[in-house]
Amino acid sequence: MPGPGTARRSYRAVRRVAPLILAAYRHWDQLSPKEKERYRQQAREYAERGAGYARGAASKLPGGRFRKQP
């Protein structure tokens, strides 16, 4: 069960992050469709690159796969 300060910490975190999220949304909303597609393509490439690194790291583990933690 969360402690008594959890709600307060959550509230503070939301107050700090909310303006950043709003600014990012406004920036995204002002981009042209071509620019949005360029960002999406970049995100796909980053995700594929990260997955490749993860697969490479997993292949070095015993059994060649990620093991579930107990």
C-alpha positions in Angstrom: 0.0 0.0 0.0 1.4 3.4 -0.9 2.6 5.7 1.9 1.0 9.0 2.9 3.5 11.0 0.8 2.8 9.2 -2.4 -0.1 11.4 -3.5 1.9 14.5 -2.8 5.0 13.3 -4.7 2.7 12.3 -7.6 1.0 15.7 -7.6 4.4 17.5 -7.7 5.7 15.3 -10.5 2.6 16.0 -12.6 2.9 19.8 -12.0 6.6 19.7 -13.2 6.0 17.5 -16.2 2.6 18.8 -17.5 4.0 22.1 -19.0 6.7 20.0 -20.9 4.1 17.6 -22.2 1.8 20.5 -23.3 4.8 22.2 -25.1 5.7 19.0 -26.9 2.1 18.5 -28.0 1.8 22.0 -29.3 5.1 21.6 -31.2 3.9 18.3 -32.7 0.6 19.8 -33.7 2.3 22.6 -35.6 4.4 20.3 -37.7 3.5 19.6 -41.3 2.5 16.0 -42.3 5.8 15.6 -44.0 7.8 16.5 -40.9 5.6 14.3 -38.7 6.3 11.3 -41.1 10.0 12.1 -40.9 9.9 11.9 -37.1 7.9 8.7 -37.2 10.4 7.1 -39.5 13.3 8.2 -37.2 11.5 6.6 -34.3 11.1 3.4 -36.2 14.8 3.3 -37.1 15.7 4.0 -33.5 13.4 1.2 -32.3 14.9 -1.3 -34.8 18.4 -0.3 -33.9 17.6 -0.8 -30.2 16.0 -4.2 -30.9 19.1 -5.2 -32.8 21.3 -4.3 -29.8 19.0 -6.2 -27.5 19.1 -9.3 -29.7 22.9 -9.1 -29.8 23.1 -8.9 -26.1 20.6 -11.7 -25.6 22.6 -14.0 -28.0 25.6 -13.7 -25.6 23.6 -15.0 -22.6 23.6 -18.7 -21.8 20.9 -20.3 -23.8 20.9 -17.3 -26.2 17.8 -15.7 -24.8 16.7 -13.3 -22.1 16.0 -15.1 -18.9 13.1 -14.2 -16.7 14.0 -13.0 -13.3 12.6 -14.9 -10.4 
